[in-house]
């Protein structure tokens, strides 16, 4: 592939990874505020983190296989769209929903986010020559790490 093409692929996937990684940590520091907003106990509120993590982990396995069957581009695009819809629904539950609806929105968000990292790693691995692959995948790890640090500060 051409250098410009590889750079575009890398930037595209790094943006998706950044969005997904920020979201994984942004809820924890805001947990008490969210619990108070919905009027729920802490023992129930922990589900906003647990359900996201479970859904994210399970969806990584399923979405990875789907991307092998239907193509990385299609499934990645759908993953970003599902993540966006889930994020929008999470925001709207503050005005129009219940905690149960918020949890369903978190599941939708996690399903979308679960497709981002494995597809990004696969496509980046396939797109870059062996001598540049380590650098590209290292950037994936760096962006993920930075985003998980930034996420909790955005509450």
Buried (B, 14 or more C-beta within 10 A) or exposed (E): EEEEEBEEBBEBBBBBBBBBBBBBBBBEEBBEEBBEEBEBEEEEBEBBBEBBEEBBEBBBEEBBEBBEEEEBEEBBBBBBEBBBBBBEBBEEBEEEBEBEBBBBBBBBBBBBBBBBBBBBBBBBEEBBEEEBBEEBBEBBEEBBEEBBEBBBEEB
